[in-house]
Amino acid sequence: MKKIIISVLVIIALMVPLLPGQELSGDDIIKKVNELFNVESGYAKSKMIIVTTSGSKRTFIYESWQKNKGEKNLVRYLEPRRVKGQAVLMLNNANDIWMYFPRTQRVRKLASHAKKQKMQGSDFSYEDMGSGDSFLEDFNTKRLKDEKLEGKDCYQLELTRKPDSDLSYSRLVMWIIKENFVPVVIDYYDEKDPTHLEKRLVESDIRIIDNIPTAMKIVMYNKNDNTQTVMELLEVRYNIKLDDSMFTERGLKK
């Protein structure tokens, strides 16, 4: 989720009381969802399980930090041993990406189109992991009929990509829990074919962390490849102090 997930973190927008008879528009709702994703700063320790077409599994454990409401993101791998110490720095909402390889102690800057590539072969792209205000800037929003999904009363929105956007998805359909504005399901449609469902994101196990409703489990289903990637948050902290030096090429090597 542009910001699909997620910086790997999910947060709630500030609740503004409605006046009697006032109805939220699609733009109102997506603004709250956008705030939900854009926590000022945060830390998470996560487990990522990639399930391949054959049913085999690959598991990664990593730490991630974000600052400036997702504009800066750092991911550092802890397990398995073959990737331990590898790190990814995403700046400018994943438009600029660097990778650090501890074996060679070198940092490599990825090409601009790399943001559309899979992260460690998962069903999440770099673009999905850090996309800033994409919901607001890259899409036009339309409110659809409210529905009940995953046992929750939800708003339903359709986001259609603007002509000048270079995003990987032509449109998104979201089901957003009315109670807290957490998007419980997001459907991603093919870049060129807005009728072709490419991926579906499902969020669950919502807990209150630092007064913020947080989905502790996020699953991305890839409809093209018949694969899926499960993210489980093992630790989460919000609005923490992070030094800007972390989000530099030098900081990437530490």
N, C-alpha and C positions, 0 to 999 in steps of 0.2 A: 501498500500500500504503500499521485506521484508519491506521496509519502505513505507508503503503504504501511509500513510498519513503523513503518514503523520505525525510527532509530532503534529499533528493537524495544521502545518504551511507549506506553499508552497512557494518556492523561485526560482529565476532564476539563471542559471549558467552565469558566465562571458562570454560575447560574444567575440569570437576570429575570426577576419576576415578570410575568405577563400581565398586562392590564386586562380587565374584564372584556371578553369578546375579542381580544387580540389573538391573531393566528400567526405562527411562525412561517415565514417564507422559506423556500429552498436555500436562498442566500443566507438567511439568519441561521439556519441549521448547520450549513457547511462551515460558517465562521466559527461556530462553537466546536465543531469537530476539529477544525484546524488548530484552534487553541489547545484542544485536548492533546494533540500530538506534539505541540511546540512548548514543552516545558522549558524553562530558562536553562536549566542544567540538570544532568542526571548521570547515574552510574548503574550498570546492571552486570550481573554474572549470569550467563545463559548457557543452556545446553541446546545444541542443534542436532536433530536426527534427520538424516536424509534417507528416504526410502526409495530405492531405484525401481525400475520397471520390473525387474526379476524378483523384487521383494527383499533384496539384501539391504542392510542398513550400514550407514556410516555416521559416526557420532563425533561431534566437536564440542569442546568447552571453551568459552571465550569470555573476556571482559570487554565492556564497551563504555565509553564516556561520550557525552554530548554537551555542547555549550552553545550559547547564543541562539536558543530555540531551534536547535538542529542544524544550524549553519555549519558547525564544526562537529565532526564525528571521528572517534578513534576506536578501532577494534584490535584487540590483542589476543592471540590464541594461546590457550594453556594445554589443551589436549586435542588429538593424540600426539604422541612424541614427535612424529614426522613433521608436524606443523608448529610445534611449541616455539613460541617467540616470534613467529610471523605476525606482522601487524599491517593494518590498512588505515590510512589517513584520508578522510573525505572532507574537503572544504568546499565552500560555496555551494552547499546543498548537493554534493556529490558530482558537481561539474568538474572538479579537480581531484584526482585520486592518485595517491602514492602507495606503494607496497614496500615493506621492509622484509628482507630475507636474512635471518641470523647466521646461516651457514656461510654466506659470502659477505655479510655485514654491509650489504649494499641496499640502497633505496632506488626504486625504479618508478618513474612517473608514467602512468597509463595514458593511452590516447583518449581523446575526448569522448569517443564512442564507447569506451569501456564501461561507462555507467550502465549500459544496457546488458552487460554480460552477467552471467550467473556468479554468485558469490560462493566460492569453494564448491562449485558444482551443484549448489542447492537450487531450489525453485524461487529464491529471492535474488533479484538483481541488486547491484550497488545503488541503482536509482531508487529501488523500493526502500532501501535502508536509510536514505537521507535526502529528502526532497523539499524541505522548507515549506514555503507557502504555495506549493503547487496546486492544491485543491482550489485555491482562490485565484491564482494567476493563470493557470493553464486550462481551466475548464469553465464552461458555462453550466449552471446548475438549474435543474428542474425538479420540483417536488412531485412525486408520484403518490399513488394511493397508499395510505398507512397499512401495514401488515403485521401479523404476529409471526415471529421467526425465532427459532431456538428457545421457544417458551417465553419470549419477551415482546412487549408491545413496542413496535418500531416505527420510526419515520422511514420512508423509502425515498431515496434521491437518485436521479440520473445525472451524471456529470459527462458532458460532451466536450471533447478536446477542441480548443480554439485553433483556428487555421494557422496561426503563427507559432504554435507550440511544436517542439520536437520530441515530445514524450512518446514512450513506447506503447501507449494504450489509446485507442480511439475514443473509448468511453468507459466509465465505471458505473456500476449500480451498487448502492450502499443501503444496508438496513441498519439503522442507528437506534439504539435503545433510548426510549423517550426519557427514562428516569435519570440518565447520567451522560447521554451523548457519546457513549462508547459504540463504535461501529462493530456490530457483532458479526456481520458478513459483508465482504466487498467482492464483487465480481469484476474481473478485468477482461476487457475485450481487445481482440487483435488490433495491432497498429493500423492495418490497412482495411480490415473487414470488421465493421462495428456490429455485425451479427454473430461473429464467431467468438464464443467464450473461451478465453485462453487459460485463465487462472481464477481460483476462488480462495479467498482468505477467510478463515473462521477463527474468532476469538472467544475464549471461554475462561472459566475459573477466575472471575473478576473479584479482586480483593481491594480493600482500602489500604494503600501504602502512603504514609506521610500525608494523610487526608486526601489522597487522590485515588479514585477507582482505577485499577490496573488489571489488564488481562494477563494472567500468569501463563497462559498457554495460547499459542498462535500457530495455526496450521495453514500452510499454503498448498493447495491442490493444483497440480499442473495438468490441465485437461488434454493438452497436446501430447505430452510424453507419458501420461499415466504414472506420474511420480508424485511424491509429496514430501514436504519438509515441515518438521515439527520444531517449534521453538518453545522452550520452557524457561521461564525466568526463575533462577535460583536465589538471586539477591537483587534488590532494587532500592535505590535511594534517589530522592529528588532534591532539586534546588540546593546543590552542594557547591562548595567553593572549588573551582578548577583554574589552575594557572594557564595562561595562554601558551606558555612554552611547551605544554603537552602536545599542542596541535601544530607542531612544526616538524620539519625534516629531522632536525636534531633530536627532538623529543620522540620521534618515531623509533629511533635506534635504542632507546633506553629499555 
